[in-house]
């Protein structure tokens, strides 16, 4: 079942929960994470997703787990995919006990 409300993109969470309260710039965080400013900016501005590598970096920096970041991204991606097309709703279940 797909949630009706759009999940928050992980980049928005980074901005609201970490950058703003810590009064930290994208450039400062990018340096801390060992990534380019452009890479982090694309995530913060919701134009790119969290990769497993970035999840490991964020988990180390913010003392969370990589799974947290990947789960947030997965929920966001699934919601977006469900909104792009409804063709998936027409797929009939396969009777796995018929074989």
C-alpha positions, 0 to 999 in steps of 0.5 A, spaced: 500 500 500 502 506 497 502 512 502 497 518 499 502 523 502 509 524 499 514 522 504 520 527 505 526 527 501 532 525 505 535 532 503 530 536 506 531 532 512 539 533 512 537 541 511 532 541 516 535 537 522 542 538 521 544 544 516 540 549 519 540 547 527 548 547 526 548 553 522 552 549 517 553 550 510 553 545 504 560 547 503 562 545 510 558 539 510 561 537 503 568 537 506 566 533 512 563 528 508 569 528 503 564 529 497 563 535 492 559 541 494 555 540 487 554 532 489 551 534 496 547 540 493 544 536 489 541 532 494 539 537 499 535 540 493 532 534 492 535 533 485 539 527 487 538 521 491 542 518 497 547 512 494 549 507 499 556 510 499 553 517 501 548 513 506 555 510 510 558 517 510 552 521 513 551 515 518 558 516 520 557 524 520 551 524 524 551 518 528 545 514 525 545 508 521 546 507 513 539 504 513 536 510 516 538 514 510 537 508 505 530 507 507 528 514 507 530 514 500 527 508 498 520 510 501 521 517 497 523 513 490 517 508 491 512 514 492 514 517 486 514 511 482 507 510 484 505 517 482 508 517 475 504 511 472 498 507 475 500 501 470 502 497 476 495 497 478 493 493 472 498 487 474 494 481 476 497 476 482 500 470 480 497 464 483 503 461 486 499 454 488 497 453 481 504 449 479 
